[in-house]
């Protein structure tokens, strides 16, 4: 299941790309994300992070975080001297299950209105760190429906990560799915060409569509431009197939990532922002 730390990693990769630096690794982001939220809920730690010296378990935090942030750079300088903690981190990361995944970018207006700004993913299972990093950037810069996201848009961005699971066998029934639960992947032929497209599980519910409206919209997304009343005949004649899948979308706004990243820097991070 996707987590806010996965979203934080997507932001980390995007911002690092703008700043022409190496992003933190997924393992680093996950560990620091946990530390950050633990510090916020601790009764012994001031919310401003300026009085952490008063809490004994936190005394070593700046050094520990600094060490964590510099593990990869130390490894790059001398691969032969990789320490056991780094090897352990890599072992944990490499053992992470692979997932099909999608990364979505939205802009949030001052009134709270959400507008899609990029959404690209893959149905091929990906090692999580590679997949999140790759599709965070691909979704931001290569979705042909939108111009590349500029750095100036960062403060208004939110990102959503969806890890896909529970794929069904292909069915010829275009209604064999549940609104709000299933994502859809369809394929059908029309005039000698095979078309295909997908909607994530949240799309139909967010748009307020019926199941029929969802399938018609998805066929149009695939490239079909026929009459809406002809969709079922097109589906049947074109040997349409539908695959259901599931995946809970998790999101994070830039402001929350920025607060976390400032905390990382203030407690031992040396990477300039």
N, C-alpha and C positions, 0 to 999 in steps of 0.2 A: 504494500500500500504506500502511496506517495505521502511525503511528510513536508512540513514547512522547511525543514533543513534542505530538502531537495530543491525547493523554490529558492532558498537563499543561495544555494550553489549556482542556480541558473543566473541569478543577478550577479553573483561574484564573477562568473565567466563573462557576462556581457560588459560589466564595468571594467574588468581587467583588459578586455579587448579594446575598449576606448582609451584606456590609459597605457596601452602597449606594455603590459607587465604580465607575468605568469599569475594565474589565479591560484588561490588556495586549493588544495585537493578536496575531494568530496569527504574523505575521512576527517580532514582537518575541520572543514565546515561543520560536519555533524558533531564533532567533539566540542568545538567552541560554541556552537548553537546550544548544546545541552548545558554547558557551563554558564552561558549568559543567562538562560532562563532559570537555572538553579540559583544564581546570584540574585535575581530579581525577587525570588520568593523566600530567600533566607531571611530570618528574623534578625540575624546578626550582621547583615551587610547593608550599608546605606545605599539607597536607590541611585545616588549620584556616582557611586563607585569611587568617591574620593577618600573614603574612610575604610577601605578594605583592610588596612593594616591592623585594625582593631579585632579582626576575626582570625583566629589562629589558622584554621584550614585554608584561609585565603592568602596568608602571607606569602606562600610560595607560588601563588597563581601567576604574577607577572613573569617570573622566570620560566614557569612551566609553559605558559602560552607562547612566550618568546621562543622557547626551544621548539615547540610544536610548529610555529610559523616558519622556522628556518630549517626544518628537517629536510625538505626537498632541495633547498639550495645547497645544503651541506652534502647531500647525496650527489648532486650534479657536479660538485667540485671534486669529489673523490668517491667514485662508485665502489671502490674496493673497501672503503672504510664505513660502509653503511652499518649503522648500529642496529641492535636487536629490536629496539622499539619501532624503528622505521620498517624493518622487515615484518614485524608483527602487524603494523598498520596495513602494509601491502597485502599480507596474507588475508587479513580480514576483508579488505576491499575486493580482492580477487575471488573470494569465496562467495561474494554477494550474488544471489540468483540473477539471471538475465531476464529482462522484461522488454516486451514491446512498449513503446511509450510515445507520448505527445507532449510538446511544450507549447504553451499558448501565451502570447503577450496581449494585454489590453491597455488602453488608456482610460483613466478615470477622470471625468470632468469635475469641476468644483461642485457641481450639483449632485455628483455621485453617479452620473450616467456612465455606463461601461461600453466601450467600443472596441471591437476586435482590431488588433494591429498586426497579428501574425500568428499562425498556428500550423506547425509542421511536425510530423513524427514518423514513426515506422512500425510496421507490423512484424518486422524481424526482431527477435529477442536481442537486446543489447546489454553488454556489460554496463552497469548503471552509471558509473562515472563518465565513461566515454560517451554513452548515449545522451546523458543530460547535457554535457558540455557541447557536443556536436549539434544537438537540435535546439539548444538555447540560442546558439548563434545562427543556425540555419533559419529558424523561425523569425528571428529578429531582422535578418538581412536579405533573405532569399525567397520569402513568400511573394510570388509574382503579383498577388492582388494588391500589394501595398509597396510604397517606397521604403528603402531601408530605414530602420529606426535610428534617428540621430541622438547624440548624447544629450542634447537639449531637452529631449522628451523624457529623460529618466525620472524626474520627480513625479510625473503623472502616470508612470507605468505600474501595472501589476502583472505578475506572472502566475500561471497555473500549470501544474504538472499532473499528468494522468498516466498511471501505470496500468496497462491493459491485461485483463485476466479472463478466464472462463469462456474461451472461444467455443462456439457451437459448430456443429457440422453445417455445411451449406444446405439451405432449404429453398424451395421454389416458392414458398408462401411469403409474400412481402409483408404480411401482417403478423408473422410469427415472432413477436417481440413485445416487450413491455415498456411503455412510456416511463421515463425517469429512471429506469434500471439498466436498459441495454443501449450500447452503442451499436451502430449499423455499418456494415461494409457490404456494398452491393456491387454487382456486375451484371451487364446485359448487353446484347448485341442490337445494333440498329444500322440498317443500310450497309451491312458488311463490316462494320467496325464494332469492336468491343469497348464498352464504357465501364468505368468504375469510380466509386467515390465512397467517402466515409463521413459519418457524423459521430462525435463523441457522445457518451451517455447523457450529458447535461444539455445538449443543444436543443432538442425538441421541447423539453420542459421550459427552458429559458425563453424560447420563442413563442410558447403558447400554442404550438401546433398540435393537430390531431395526428394519428398514425398515418393516415392517407396523405395529409399535407406534408408530413415529414418525408415520406418516400418520394413524392413528386418533386419536392425541393432538392432532395438528394440526387434524383435523376437529372435534374437541371444542372446541379453542381458538377455532375460528371460530364456534361456537355450536350445532353439531349435538349432540344428546343421545340419539341412538339406541343400540341394542344394538351392542356391539363386533363381534358376529358378522355384523352387517348392513352393515358399512362399505363393502364392495366393491360390493354391490348399490346402496347409496345413491350411491356414486361413479359407477357406470356409468349408473344411471337419471338422475342429476343432471348428466350430461355434465361430469364432473370434469376439470379441467385442472391440470397441474403445470408450473411453470417452475423450472428449476435455475439457481442462481447460485453464485458463489464469493466468498470474502472472508476474509482472515486477521485474526483478532481480536488486538489488541494491548492490554495492560492496564497499569495503574499504580496503586499504592496511595497513599493520602493522605500517608503518612510521606515517601515519596520526593518528592512534590510540595512538601511543607513544607520539606524540606531545601534543595531548589532555590530556593524562594521566599525563604528566609532568606538564602541566598547572594546572591541578586539584591539584596536590601536592604542587606546588609553591604558590598557592593562598588559602591554608588552609587545604589541605589534609594531614592526618597523617598516612595513610597506607603506609608502606614501600614497595618499589619496588626493 
